[in-house]
Amino acid sequence: LELGRVDILGFSYGGSLALRLLDRHPDQVRSMVLASASAYADMPFDPPVDAVRRRRVGPDWTDFGDPRLDPLTRTRDDAMRSAVLHVWDSSLVPAWRRVLAGIRFSGDWLVPYEAGLLGPSRPDNPEQILRRQHTPTLILHGEMDMGFPVAAARRLHDAVPETELAIVPDAAHMAHFEQPRTWLGHLRRFLQ
């Protein structure tokens, strides 16, 4: 695209992809924001967050639902079902689902993903990548994230203290939706 150096925001799964971009093309990344992302595969949830998470999803929760459905339907259905995990304030779930209803989903990635053909999204050593590149990095995370626990954000910041850490209170995975002023305030301050 010949954009030169860019500021990249990797949201959720995109955070892993942003780290891979930084690792492979460090000369193209001026700064990076890891938003609602996790550099680690398995991190525990804080007990109060985990209790809410378990109550909301129930014991029979499965990602991507019924495998007999086509991938597009499963992807869309998963987004709608997981809305209860992605916003902390449950009164906002209907509004988040209205946002999702306006999105054009694709299920093309699901079949190769479930077949194990896509490979891992997370780089092997994200801490090492950040230390080696010295790229200004903001870790922006909802305090009550039920997708990737806030402990993952804190762990990465503790391992690479030259990063900046901003925790958005009273917000889950979609912190930008639940607390847009706070979220954008952190982003604007970092980019300036």
VENZI-V243919 format. One line per field, one symbol per residue. ss: DSSP state (H for helix, E for strand, L for the rest). psi: psi as a letter, one per 40 degrees, with the letter a starting at -180 (. if undefined). burial: + if it has 24 or more other C-alpha atoms within 12 Angstrom, else -. A space follows every 10 residues. Layout:
# VENZI-V243919
ss->???
psi->???
burial->???
This chain:
# VENZI-V243919
ss->LLLLLEEEEE ELHHHHHHHH HHHHLHHHEE EEEEELLLLL LLLLLLHHHH HHHHHHHLLL LLLLLLLLLL HHHHHHHHHH HLHHHHLLLH HHHHHHHHHH HLLLLLLHHH HHHHLLLLLL LLLLLHHHHH HHHLLEEEEE EELLLLLLLH HHHHHHHHHL LLLEEEEELL LLLLHHHHLH HHHHHHHHHH HL
psi->efeahihhhh hbdddddddd ddddgdeehd iihhhfihei dhiiiidddd dddddddief hhieaheeii dddddddddd dededehdhe eedddddddd dehhiheddd ddddefeeii dhidgddddd dddfhhhhhh ihdfhedhid dddddddddg eeiihhhhif iadfddddgd dddddddddd d.
burial->------++++ +++-++++++ +++--+--++ ++++++++++ --------++ -++--+---- ---+------ +--+++++++ +++++++++- --+--++--+ ---------+ ---------- +++--++-++ --+-++++++ ++++++++++ +++++++--+ --++++++++ +++++++++- --+--++--+ --
